[in-house]
């Protein structure tokens, strides 16, 4: 009888423990869902603010910005490697029209994403209707300090500012043209990724914007 009682008590304890764990799991799930609900909007607002700040940096002369829905949808659906095999792995998830004070289009801002050495990079570039790259800004970069992360410095980013080109050439210590970008010491992979992402954005625009030589998108 004693053995039966011990087994019964043990079984009862296991059931109680299982119920306790189930209740704890349910409570934690509700708590996490609650925290997510109250934090998702502030987080999204912070991300949008950072993105818009970056957009202003890459096209300082724009008075206002407006999403180009047609080009954005095309970009999302496009395989950029069909433009150039080097663009494999690059995606575009925002295409913005830069407008002057009269509401006339003076260029575009494109946000692209690509894998760097140890993180995904989000990059914005501004491109005028005259084919001049206005600027480049990192919206997200978390590469290794001392390596890819060093590309956030002003000297590197300025290489993509006020350059009339539709394509940047990656070079190794022999940059001689405005459109040449030397590999950054200790950050070869990330430098190449950045140049490919910028070129993919430029390539997409020149392929699909009639004023830049592409086919008009309705």
PyMOL commands that set and color helices and strands:
alter all, ss='L'
color gray80, all
select helices_A, chain A and resi 2-58+69-77+80-82+85-87+148-152+154-160+188-208+210-212
alter helices_A, ss='H'
color red, helices_A
select strands_A, chain A and resi 64-67+91-99+105-115+120-128+132-140+163-164+169-171+180-182
alter strands_A, ss='S'
color yellow, strands_A
deselect
rebuild
show_as cartoon
